[in-house]
Amino acid sequence: MAARAERGMSAPPEVVFNTATDPDRASAWLPEPLRTDGGRRPEVLSAGEMHARWSSDSAPDWSAEIRVEPADAGGARVRLDLAAAGERDADGLADETLANLAREVADNLTAG
């Protein structure tokens, strides 16, 4: 099942994108089927446009794709497209995934 979620974040787009694409932070926000390939880096589709995709050899029917764009007041707007095979509440999972990313971004900002 496919789902899309969008969320604003009060961090610069570059911080959001760098946090999202950091393999060390993936387990904190990606759904379990996309974490199983151990630190696998996402496919950056366009660094200039801050667009990346995750997939898994062990769960080929799962994928996640994000696009991060600038928003008002120096924040970011994040769109997540999630393909989640067999997931009954894909929309809920997509929302939860972005909430997890937002927490990880906040932790990244306070740590650095």
C-alpha positions, 0 to 999 in steps of 0.5 A: 500500500502506498501513502504520502505524508507532509510535514513542516519542520522548524529546521533549515532544509539542509539539516533536515535532509542531512539528518534524514540521509545519515545512515547512523540515524536511519534506525531512529525514524525509518520503518523496520523493513527499511532498516534491515540492510544494516546502515545502507545509504539512501539513493540520493536522487538529487542532492541539489533538490534534496530528494532521496529514496530508501529501499531494501533487498530483504523487503523489496515491496517497501520503499520510502522517498523524501523531498525536502524543500525550504519553507517560511522562516527558514524552516523546511517542508518534507514530503514522504512517499511510502510504499509499505507492502501489507501495511493496513494503515500506511497513511498512519505509518507515513505520519508516524515516520515523519514524526520520528524524523522530526524528533531526530532532527530536533535531537540533531539540532540540540546536539550540535 
